Amino acid sequence: MSSRALLIGSAYEGLGGVEKDLDAMEKALGPRGFTVERCAGPDATRAGILSAYTRLIDETGPGDAVVVYYSGHGGWAAAPDPATPGPEPWDLQYIVPTDYDPAAQDFRGITSVELSVLLARLTAKTDNVTVVLDCCHAAHMSRDDEHGLRLKAVQKRTDYQVLHDHIERLRASGDLDTGLISATGNDHAVRIVACAPDQSAFEYEGIDGEQTGMLTESLTIALTEVGAQQVSWMTLMDWVRRRVLALSSYQRPEVEGPARRILFETAEDDLLTAPTVTDLGGGRVKIECAALLGVREGDTFELLPPQGPGTSGEGPVGTLTITGLDAFSASGAVKFSASWTTIPLGTRARRLTAAAPALPVLLPEGDQRAAAALEAVQGSPLLRVAQADEPWEAEVRVGEDGALTVADRGGPLGAARPSDSAAPGGIRRDLEALARISALRAMVKDPQWALNAQVTIEWGTVHEGERRPQNAPSDTVHVGDSVYVSVRNDSKADVYVSMIDIGVGGRISVLTRATPVGNRLASGQEYVFGFNGYTGQLTGAPLQWPAGLDPAWARKETVLVLVSSAPQDVTALEQGGLSRRAAPSTPLAALLQQIADGGRRDIGESASSSPHYDAHAFEFELDPAPAGGRFLIDERPSRAALSHTPRSLRHTPSAVAIRLEELLVQRNRLWLGTDIRVDTIVLTSALDTPRKPAYEARTERFPHIHSGESLPVDQMLLYLGPVVDYLDIAIWVSRDVPGSPGLGELLAQEMSGPELPQALAHLADGAGASPEVVTAAAALSLAAVVVNIGYKLLHGHIDEVIGLYRGSMLAHEGFGLGRHPESGTRQVQDFSLAYRIEEV
């Protein structure tokens, strides 16, 4: 028997970390005896990858350990709605070789169906196969710049029919035997995927400063630290998943197939609940790979002799309390039982109690004004100070005036708190909310309590009482939309379903509060959240954006669906650790209570006597703009661009003029011969109050415009004045309504009301409290408030409002001086436009 690995890397569309990924995998697999073949660079074409995979199959013998690894882009196409009732067709994913061309007549990707057939051929030779796919849409296959992350997804998606026709041609020619694919999956291969089919995977600037895949870096660190320890893929991937989620909450790695197998073996792990210990002398022992097992300070273990309790007649060796942790191992002192004084070789540890996971919080180094934040963190069992170079999930920022702001990786979560006697309590509450969110999003069922119930979960938006399921990863839900969630019980036994919403602003809400112990579903029965059983109407639940939360970018919202075999009260999460009178009676209740208050929970219950459960999560992007508030052309910079310091600065003008040079209505299907209005907002920072936006709104009206006719804009002046920090432009086109007020008039009226002034003041306070946050980023957040309110005001007076253009230029870019585009026009749907920014 031999060990061999095929490492495939495709740096299509300029991925910078592929070679680093292959190096890291080769370094991790080498000490384990793997012979490595690389297929990368010019060799990683479609033909080259298929040839290398086929060669691997031909050279593999019975019992060989084989690894197939891929780093590169992934693509995904959602299956269309079936024309006839019955099982829905599969979605199709594909990997992207170096010669991939979306415009080519022949499809040059490699589909999930082809990869699955290759895997089936490989597992026919050996039943010890591991597949690792570090790409977007990786699950069920055999990564927009954000926070410095590079998306590992091909930019232009291939149509589903193209993939389907490609597969059918291969089948017809006899080159693809889809009969080899099992409907229940391949039981002989462990499959490690960077994310779910409809999720994104990323490469980023890793711990050594070089681009690398988030999954690959975490996986190879874990493999290196584990060494020869007998650890299962389930155990290893639990640690990998937590690390990746700490780096980016948008990526959740998973392991498919026989996940309980020992690494690169076919034997399954029985060490998950009883790891071996190493005697350190002096009554202290160490548990290797403890971080992978989720061991934390304060956990207690019962030490069992090699033969196990009851067989040797000597009973347990003693009790271990964990007092020290390093990157992977845990150690502590042993309280020996009466008959033991030493630790026998082969002793195992069975966990009795588990301490709550503590959220790593980044605090300003050497800033005495952060003393209140330090007090808040040290006073909570749910929190701890992040170590140097550790991926953090929350931070406390100190403003110039000493005010404290809590933020996650998406930015501030609310207004700054004055640094006074009440600050520690408020900061602690905010951070603990983030800790509970982190624990819920990473919640994975303990294998011994897995229910493995067959359920179908669907979610989407409600339009005129009808379901509109959400499937594609590009689908975005907007504020004001109503959503539904359905769960159908396909099992033979009854199940109980509860739903928990993890909001964009840190709020945790039990959606099924009317039935706190869960909705009972008999076999074949469906529960739909958002359905009114009295009226028989599907209304859904409207989505809202929390006041004070940065409205410039969408944020992730998560819904957790818990399916249990018996009634389970999940309201402990809303109670925040208060008003609970009795100790939790089940493993799930204990876990939820621990998430709520950070206490310990007992582990040693009989799996046969307690209810089992599954945890399912789905996520979506919640956009603060209303559904109609999007722009056909959106050229705003990414967060990464706002956080990077430019190497050289262009000439920065102090005042500019912005003129609309051309606006053409190409096809005026609904507006034939009608009056058209153009509304614009231009924003920049005010000279006297940085980060508070100064804006100018204009409305121009053009009568009797026909298809193909340019509006007589005549160098229409959109703005003339000073510029500071940034320049933000928004342009709307709509059919004019006689007597309708101009946008400037509408905004002036709004400034006399409560919403706009309060929103601007609230966000300006939060931005001003964080000097380390780039001024432009904070200012653009405020600009988004004005633009979103501008759309709402227009929509309230005009039936059809089309967001045509949105762009933001930064100071170090010279505020975009010049013509946009340099020549011709920008064309999108029924419109084309051009504008110019001039220094004055």
ZAMARGU-4260 file (C-alpha; in steps of 0.2 Angstrom, whole numbers, plus 5000, padded with zeros to 4 digits):
<rodrens>
0) 5000/5000/5000 | 5006/5018/4996 | 5001/5035/4999 | 4999/5047/4985 | 4992/5065/4982
5) 4986/5075/4967 | 4987/5093/4970 | 4978/5104/4957 | 4980/5123/4957 | 4972/5135/4944
10) 4977/5153/4946 | 4963/5159/4934 | 4958/5177/4934 | 4974/5182/4945 | 4971/5172/4961
15) 4987/5176/4970 | 4988/5162/4983 | 4986/5146/4973 | 5005/5141/4973 | 5006/5145/4991
20) 4991/5134/4994 | 5000/5119/4985 | 5016/5122/4994 | 5007/5122/5011 | 4998/5105/5007
25) 5014/5097/5000 | 5023/5102/5016 | 5008/5095/5027 | 5007/5079/5018 | 5025/5075/5015
30) 5029/5069/5034 | 5014/5058/5032 | 5023/5048/5018 | 5013/5055/5003 | 5020/5055/4986
35) 5014/5072/4978 | 5011/5076/4960 | 5007/5094/4956 | 4996/5100/4942 | 4997/5118/4941
40) 5002/5133/4930 | 5001/5129/4911 | 4997/5111/4916 | 4981/5115/4925 | 4970/5115/4909
45) 4955/5105/4907 | 4964/5092/4898 | 4979/5093/4910 | 4968/5091/4925 | 4958/5076/4918
50) 4974/5068/4912 | 4982/5069/4929 | 4966/5063/4938 | 4965/5048/4926 | 4983/5044/4929
55) 4981/5044/4947 | 4967/5032/4946 | 4977/5020/4935 | 4992/5020/4947 | 4981/5017/4963
60) 4980/5000/4971 | 4969/4992/4984 | 4971/5000/5001 | 4981/5015/4995 | 4978/5032/5004
65) 4974/5045/4991 | 4972/5064/4992 | 4964/5074/4978 | 4966/5093/4982 | 4960/5108/4972
70) 4964/5127/4974 | 4956/5139/4963 | 4940/5147/4957 | 4923/5138/4958 | 4907/5141/4948
75) 4889/5137/4951 | 4873/5137/4941 | 4856/5134/4950 | 4844/5122/4942 | 4829/5129/4934
80) 4812/5125/4942 | 4806/5108/4936 | 4793/5108/4922 | 4784/5093/4930 | 4781/5088/4948
85) 4794/5077/4956 | 4812/5077/4963 | 4821/5093/4958 | 4836/5092/4947 | 4853/5095/4954
90) 4862/5112/4954 | 4878/5111/4945 | 4895/5117/4951 | 4912/5117/4942 | 4930/5120/4945
95) 4939/5132/4933 | 4955/5127/4924 | 4968/5139/4917 | 4961/5138/4900 | 4943/5141/4905
100) 4934/5154/4893 | 4916/5158/4897 | 4914/5164/4879 | 4921/5148/4871 | 4909/5137/4862
105) 4915/5122/4871 | 4914/5122/4890 | 4931/5121/4898 | 4926/5119/4916 | 4925/5103/4925
110) 4908/5100/4932 | 4903/5092/4948 | 4896/5077/4939 | 4913/5074/4930 | 4922/5075/4947
115) 4910/5064/4955 | 4912/5051/4941 | 4931/5052/4943 | 4929/5050/4962 | 4918/5035/4959
120) 4932/5027/4948 | 4945/5031/4961 | 4936/5024/4976 | 4933/5008/4965 | 4952/5006/4967
125) 4953/5011/4985 | 4941/5015/4999 | 4953/5027/5007 | 4951/5044/4998 | 4951/5061/5004
130) 4946/5076/4993 | 4949/5094/4997 | 4941/5108/4987 | 4946/5126/4992 | 4935/5135/4980
135) 4918/5144/4980 | 4902/5133/4979 | 4913/5118/4984 | 4900/5107/4993 | 4893/5093/4983
140) 4908/5093/4971 | 4922/5078/4971 | 4933/5158/4983 | 4923/5205/4978 | 4937/5211/4988
145) 4931/5213/5006 | 4943/5216/5021 | 4957/5211/5010 | 4948/5195/5005 | 4949/5188/4987
150) 4933/5179/4981 | 4937/5162/4974 | 4923/5162/4962 | 4923/5165/4943 | 4916/5182/4939
155) 4905/5177/4925 | 4893/5163/4929 | 4890/5150/4916 | 4871/5146/4911 | 4864/5130/4918
160) 4859/5124/4901 | 4877/5126/4895 | 4883/5114/4909 | 4868/5102/4906 | 4871/5101/4887
165) 4890/5098/4890 | 4886/5084/4902 | 4874/5076/4890 | 4886/5077/4876 | 4899/5068/4886
170) 4886/5055/4891 | 4881/5052/4873 | 4899/5050/4868 | 4902/5037/4881 | 4915/5047/4890
175) 4905/5050/4906 | 4897/5035/4915 | 4885/5044/4927 | 4878/5027/4932 | 4894/5027/4944
180) 4887/5041/4954 | 4877/5035/4970 | 4861/5045/4974 | 4866/5044/4992 | 4884/5050/4990
185) 4901/5041/4990 | 4904/5032/5006 | 4922/5029/5003 | 4928/5047/5002 | 4930/5060/5015
190) 4926/5077/5006 | 4932/5093/5014 | 4924/5108/5006 | 4928/5127/5008 | 4910/5132/5009
195) 4892/5127/5005 | 4886/5126/4987 | 4878/5144/4988 | 4892/5151/4998 | 4909/5160/4995
200) 4926/5155/4999 | 4941/5167/5000 | 4960/5169/4999 | 4967/5182/5010 | 4984/5189/5017
205) 4989/5175/5028 | 4998/5174/5044 | 5015/5176/5035 | 5009/5191/5025 | 5006/5181/5008
210) 4990/5177/4999 | 4983/5160/5003 | 4966/5151/5004 | 4958/5153/5021 | 4953/5134/5021
215) 4970/5128/5016 | 4979/5139/5028 | 4968/5133/5043 | 4968/5115/5037 | 4987/5113/5035
220) 4990/5122/5052 | 4979/5109/5060 | 4987/5094/5050 | 5004/5100/5055 | 5000/5102/5074
225) 4991/5086/5075 | 5006/5076/5069 | 5003/5057/5072 | 4989/5059/5084 | 4974/5048/5080
230) 4961/5062/5076 | 4945/5061/5066 | 4941/5072/5051 | 4926/5078/5061 | 4936/5083/5075
235) 4949/5092/5065 | 4937/5101/5054 | 4928/5107/5069 | 4943/5117/5074 | 4946/5122/5056
240) 4928/5128/5054 | 4930/5139/5070 | 4946/5147/5064 | 4939/5151/5046 | 4923/5158/5054
245) 4933/5170/5065 | 4942/5176/5049 | 4927/5178/5039 | 4909/5175/5044 | 4904/5173/5026
250) 4913/5156/5024 | 4909/5140/5033 | 4919/5125/5029 | 4911/5108/5030 | 4916/5089/5029
255) 4906/5077/5020 | 4906/5058/5019 | 4913/5047/5032 | 4919/5061/5043 | 4922/5050/5059
260) 4937/5042/5050 | 4954/5044/5057 | 4965/5056/5046 | 4969/5047/5030 | 4963/5030/5036
265) 4947/5020/5035 | 4946/5016/5054 | 4934/5027/5063 | 4938/5037/5078 | 4933/5032/5095
270) 4943/5045/5104 | 4931/5060/5101 | 4924/5058/5119 | 4940/5050/5127 | 4956/5057/5120
275) 4973/5049/5127 | 4983/5059/5139 | 5002/5062/5141 | 5010/5061/5159 | 5020/5077/5162
280) 5025/5072/5179 | 5022/5080/5196 | 5003/5075/5195 | 5000/5085/5179 | 4995/5078/5162
285) 4992/5085/5144 | 4979/5081/5131 | 4985/5083/5114 | 4975/5091/5100 | 4964/5098/5114
290) 4959/5114/5104 | 4953/5103/5090 | 4942/5094/5103 | 4935/5111/5109 | 4944/5109/5126
295) 4945/5125/5136 | 4951/5131/5153 | 4940/5125/5167 | 4934/5109/5158 | 4935/5094/5169
300) 4939/5076/5164 | 4938/5059/5172 | 4954/5049/5169 | 4951/5031/5164 | 4964/5018/5165
305) 4968/5008/5148 | 4956/4994/5152 | 4942/5006/5156 | 4933/5008/5173 | 4925/4992/5180
310) 4937/4979/5171 | 4953/4982/5181 | 4944/4984/5198 | 4953/5000/5201 | 4941/5012/5195
315) 4945/5029/5187 | 4963/5036/5189 | 4956/5053/5195 | 4949/5070/5190 | 4958/5082/5178
320) 4954/5101/5178 | 4961/5111/5163 | 4971/5126/5168 | 4983/5129/5153 | 4981/5130/5135
325) 4993/5132/5120 | 4989/5132/5101 | 4983/5114/5102 | 4986/5105/5118 | 4978/5107/5136
330) 4986/5103/5153 | 4981/5103/5171 | 4983/5095/5188 | 4976/5078/5192 | 4966/5074/5208
335) 4970/5056/5210 | 4958/5043/5216 | 4962/5033/5232 | 4970/5019/5223 | 4980/5028/5211
340) 4997/5038/5212 | 5003/5038/5194 | 4996/5040/5177 | 4997/5023/5167 | 5001/5023/5149
345) 4986/5023/5138 | 4975/5033/5150 | 4961/5042/5142 | 4951/5057/5147 | 4932/5058/5147
350) 4925/5075/5148 | 4913/5078/5163 | 4910/5097/5161 | 4913/5109/5147 | 4917/5128/5149
355) 4909/5140/5138 | 4919/5146/5122 | 4925/5164/5126 | 4925/5177/5112 | 4942/5184/5108
360) 4941/5203/5109 | 4954/5215/5101 | 4958/5229/5113 | 4969/5244/5109 | 4987/5241/5115
365) 4994/5253/5127 | 4979/5264/5128 | 4975/5268/5146 | 4958/5274/5140 | 4953/5256/5136
370) 4953/5251/5155 | 4934/5251/5155 | 4934/5239/5140 | 4947/5228/5149 | 4936/5227/5164
375) 4921/5222/5154 | 4931/5208/5145 | 4939/5201/5161 | 4922/5202/5170 | 4913/5190/5158
380) 4914/5171/5156 | 4909/5174/5138 | 4924/5185/5134 | 4943/5185/5134 | 4956/5197/5127
385) 4963/5191/5110 | 4981/5186/5109 | 4994/5193/5097 | 4991/5188/5079 | 4975/5178/5084
390) 4960/5180/5073 | 4948/5191/5083 | 4929/5192/5081 | 4925/5208/5090 | 4935/5224/5095
395) 4933/5239/5106 | 4939/5256/5098 | 4944/5271/5108 | 4939/5288/5100 | 4949/5304/5102
400) 4938/5309/5116 | 4940/5292/5125 | 4923/5286/5120 | 4921/5267/5117 | 4914/5259/5101
405) 4910/5240/5099 | 4913/5233/5082 | 4915/5217/5072 | 4924/5214/5056 | 4909/5223/5047
410) 4912/5239/5057 | 4904/5248/5072 | 4888/5240/5079 | 4881/5256/5086 | 4885/5273/5093
415) 4900/5276/5104 | 4898/5275/5123 | 4906/5289/5134 | 4920/5282/5145 | 4911/5284/5162
420) 4906/5272/5176 | 4892/5265/5166 | 4904/5260/5151 | 4910/5243/5157 | 4892/5237/5159
425) 4887/5243/5142 | 4902/5237/5133 | 4900/5220/5141 | 4882/5218/5136 | 4887/5222/5118
430) 4902/5211/5117 | 4892/5196/5125 | 4879/5198/5112 | 4892/5196/5099 | 4899/5181/5109
435) 4882/5172/5108 | 4880/5176/5090 | 4898/5168/5087 | 4893/5153/5097 | 4876/5150/5088
440) 4884/5152/5070 | 4897/5140/5074 | 4885/5128/5083 | 4888/5110/5077 | 4878/5096/5085
445) 4888/5084/5096 | 4889/5067/5086 | 4883/5058/5101 | 4867/5068/5100 | 4864/5069/5081
450) 4846/5065/5076 | 4850/5064/5058 | 4832/5068/5054 | 4826/5069/5036 | 4819/5086/5034
455) 4817/5099/5019 | 4821/5117/5023 | 4816/5131/5012 | 4817/5150/5014 | 4813/5165/5003
460) 4804/5181/5001 | 4785/5183/5000 | 4777/5193/4985 | 4758/5195/4985 | 4756/5181/4996
465) 4766/5169/4986 | 4783/5161/4990 | 4798/5166/4980 | 4812/5154/4986 | 4830/5161/4987
470) 4843/5149/4980 | 4857/5159/4971 | 4872/5166/4981 | 4869/5182/4973 | 4852/5184/4979
475) 4851/5199/4992 | 4836/5202/5003 | 4832/5221/5006 | 4825/5230/5021 | 4806/5230/5020
480) 4806/5213/5011 | 4796/5199/5020 | 4803/5182/5022 | 4797/5165/5026 | 4805/5149/5032
485) 4797/5131/5029 | 4802/5115/5037 | 4795/5098/5030 | 4797/5082/5040 | 4802/5068/5028
490) 4806/5056/5043 | 4794/5043/5049 | 4795/5049/5067 | 4789/5065/5074 | 4801/5080/5076
495) 4800/5097/5085 | 4806/5112/5076 | 4812/5129/5083 | 4819/5144/5074 | 4832/5157/5080
500) 4836/5173/5071 | 4853/5181/5072 | 4851/5198/5066 | 4863/5210/5058 | 4864/5221/5073
505) 4868/5208/5086 | 4850/5204/5092 | 4846/5185/5095 | 4827/5182/5093 | 4817/5166/5095
510) 4806/5166/5079 | 4795/5152/5086 | 4791/5161/5102 | 4773/5156/5102 | 4778/5138/5104
515) 4794/5139/5115 | 4797/5121/5115 | 4796/5119/5096 | 4783/5115/5083 | 4778/5097/5083
520) 4779/5090/5065 | 4772/5073/5061 | 4779/5063/5047 | 4775/5072/5030 | 4769/5088/5039
525) 4776/5106/5035 | 4778/5121/5046 | 4780/5138/5038 | 4786/5153/5048 | 4776/5168/5041
530) 4760/5159/5037 | 4744/5165/5046 | 4734/5149/5050 | 4719/5159/5054 | 4717/5168/5038
535) 4726/5155/5027 | 4738/5169/5020 | 4757/5169/5019 | 4762/5186/5024 | 4780/5183/5030
540) 4790/5193/5042 | 4797/5210/5037 | 4815/5213/5039 | 4822/5229/5047 | 4838/5238/5049
545) 4844/5243/5066 | 4846/5261/5070 | 4864/5267/5071 | 4871/5252/5061 | 4882/5257/5046
550) 4870/5257/5031 | 4884/5258/5018 | 4885/5239/5015 | 4875/5224/5017 | 4877/5213/5032
555) 4874/5194/5035 | 4859/5188/5044 | 4857/5170/5050 | 4843/5159/5054 | 4846/5143/5064
560) 4834/5129/5063 | 4834/5116/5077 | 4826/5100/5074 | 4824/5089/5090 | 4817/5072/5094
565) 4808/5079/5109 | 4801/5097/5115 | 4816/5109/5119 | 4814/5126/5126 | 4826/5138/5117
570) 4820/5154/5125 | 4836/5154/5136 | 4845/5164/5123 | 4832/5178/5124 | 4832/5178/5143
575) 4851/5182/5143 | 4855/5171/5158 | 4841/5178/5169 | 4824/5170/5176 | 4830/5152/5173
580) 4825/5142/5189 | 4829/5124/5185 | 4845/5116/5178 | 4844/5111/5160 | 4837/5094/5158
585) 4844/5089/5141 | 4861/5091/5131 | 4853/5104/5119 | 4846/5114/5133 | 4862/5114/5142
590) 4871/5120/5127 | 4859/5134/5124 | 4860/5139/5142 | 4879/5139/5141 | 4878/5150/5125
595) 4867/5162/5135 | 4877/5164/5151 | 4894/5156/5149 | 4892/5143/5163 | 4898/5126/5163
600) 4888/5111/5157 | 4888/5093/5161 | 4893/5081/5148 | 4891/5064/5155 | 4873/5059/5150
605) 4867/5043/5142 | 4865/5045/5124 | 4850/5033/5124 | 4840/5042/5137 | 4841/5060/5131
610) 4833/5069/5116 | 4844/5070/5100 | 4845/5085/5089 | 4851/5093/5073 | 4856/5111/5069
615) 4854/5118/5052 | 4858/5136/5047 | 4855/5147/5032 | 4862/5164/5029 | 4858/5179/5018
620) 4864/5196/5014 | 4852/5210/5021 | 4854/5226/5011 | 4849/5242/5020 | 4843/5249/5004
625) 4825/5245/4999 | 4823/5233/4985 | 4820/5247/4972 | 4835/5257/4979 | 4848/5248/4970
630) 4858/5256/4956 | 4860/5249/4938 | 4878/5255/4939 | 4887/5255/4956 | 4905/5260/4956
635) 4908/5263/4975 | 4924/5256/4982 | 4925/5240/4992 | 4929/5241/5010 | 4946/5234/5006
640) 4950/5249/4995 | 4944/5261/5009 | 4956/5253/5022 | 4972/5253/5011 | 4984/5267/5012
645) 4989/5272/4994 | 5008/5271/4989 | 5006/5288/4980 | 4994/5301/4980 | 4987/5310/4964
650) 4984/5328/4964 | 4970/5332/4975 | 4959/5347/4971 | 4950/5357/4984 | 4934/5361/4973
655) 4926/5353/4958 | 4912/5355/4946 | 4902/5339/4940 | 4893/5340/4924 | 4882/5327/4916
660) 4888/5326/4897 | 4876/5314/4890 | 4861/5304/4895 | 4852/5293/4882 | 4836/5284/4883
665) 4839/5269/4872 | 4822/5260/4872 | 4808/5270/4880 | 4795/5255/4881 | 4784/5262/4894
670) 4789/5280/4894 | 4786/5283/4875 | 4784/5302/4872 | 4783/5305/4890 | 4791/5318/4902
675) 4807/5312/4911 | 4815/5319/4926 | 4833/5317/4932 | 4836/5318/4951 | 4854/5319/4958
680) 4863/5320/4975 | 4881/5324/4976 | 4889/5322/4994 | 4906/5326/5001 | 4912/5330/5019
685) 4908/5347/5026 | 4923/5358/5029 | 4919/5363/5046 | 4913/5346/5053 | 4923/5332/5045
690) 4913/5315/5043 | 4897/5324/5042 | 4890/5325/5024 | 4887/5341/5015 | 4875/5337/5000
695) 4868/5346/4985 | 4852/5339/4977 | 4845/5344/4960 | 4830/5340/4949 | 4829/5343/4930
700) 4814/5339/4919 | 4814/5335/4901 | 4797/5334/4891 | 4792/5322/4877 | 4807/5311/4877
705) 4807/5297/4864 | 4816/5281/4862 | 4834/5283/4856 | 4834/5302/4860 | 4847/5310/4871
710) 4841/5321/4885 | 4846/5339/4881 | 4857/5340/4897 | 4868/5353/4890 | 4882/5350/4902
715) 4870/5349/4916 | 4879/5355/4932 | 4876/5343/4946 | 4888/5351/4959 | 4900/5365/4961
720) 4909/5368/4977 | 4923/5361/4989 | 4927/5343/4991 | 4934/5334/5007 | 4938/5316/5010
725) 4927/5309/4996 | 4914/5313/4982 | 4898/5303/4981 | 4886/5304/4966 | 4869/5296/4964
730) 4858/5298/4949 | 4840/5293/4947 | 4829/5293/4931 | 4810/5293/4932 | 4794/5297/4923
735) 4789/5315/4928 | 4773/5318/4938 | 4766/5335/4935 | 4767/5346/4951 | 4779/5333/4960
740) 4792/5342/4971 | 4810/5342/4967 | 4822/5331/4977 | 4831/5346/4985 | 4814/5352/4992
745) 4810/5334/4998 | 4826/5333/5007 | 4825/5350/5015 | 4808/5345/5022 | 4816/5329/5029
750) 4829/5338/5037 | 4816/5347/5048 | 4810/5330/5053 | 4817/5317/5065 | 4824/5303/5054
755) 4838/5311/5044 | 4845/5322/5057 | 4845/5309/5070 | 4853/5296/5058 | 4867/5307/5053
760) 4871/5313/5070 | 4870/5295/5077 | 4882/5289/5064 | 4893/5304/5064 | 4896/5301/5083
765) 4901/5283/5080 | 4913/5287/5066 | 4921/5302/5075 | 4925/5290/5090 | 4936/5279/5079
770) 4951/5289/5072 | 4959/5273/5066 | 4944/5270/5054 | 4948/5279/5038 | 4938/5295/5036
775) 4932/5291/5019 | 4924/5275/5025 | 4915/5283/5040 | 4909/5297/5028 | 4903/5285/5015
780) 4892/5277/5028 | 4884/5293/5032 | 4882/5297/5013 | 4872/5280/5011 | 4859/5287/5024
785) 4856/5302/5013 | 4855/5292/4997 | 4843/5279/5004 | 4832/5292/5011 | 4833/5301/4995
790) 4826/5286/4986 | 4812/5283/4998 | 4806/5301/4996 | 4806/5300/4977 | 4797/5283/4978
795) 4784/5291/4989 | 4780/5304/4975 | 4784/5295/4959 | 4778/5277/4953 | 4794/5272/4944
800) 4811/5277/4950 | 4826/5269/4942 | 4843/5271/4951 | 4854/5274/4936 | 4871/5278/4943
805) 4880/5277/4960 | 4899/5281/4962 | 4911/5287/4975 | 4928/5294/4972 | 4941/5296/4986
810) 4954/5310/4989 | 4969/5300/4985 | 4961/5296/4968 | 4960/5315/4965 | 4941/5314/4967
815) 4940/5306/4950 | 4945/5321/4939 | 4941/5318/4921 | 4928/5311/4910 | 4918/5295/4915
820) 4920/5285/4904 | 4936/5292/4895 | 4927/5290/4879 | 4909/5285/4873 | 4896/5281/4886
825) 4892/5269/4900 | 4878/5258/4894 | 4866/5248/4905 | 4849/5241/4901 | 4839/5255/4893
830) 4851/5269/4897 | 4868/5276/4893 | 4877/5291/4901 | 4893/5300/4903 | 4899/5313/4915
835) 4914/5324/4919 | 4923/5330/4935 | 4933/5346/4933 | 4944/5356/4945 | 4938/5373/4949
</rodrens>
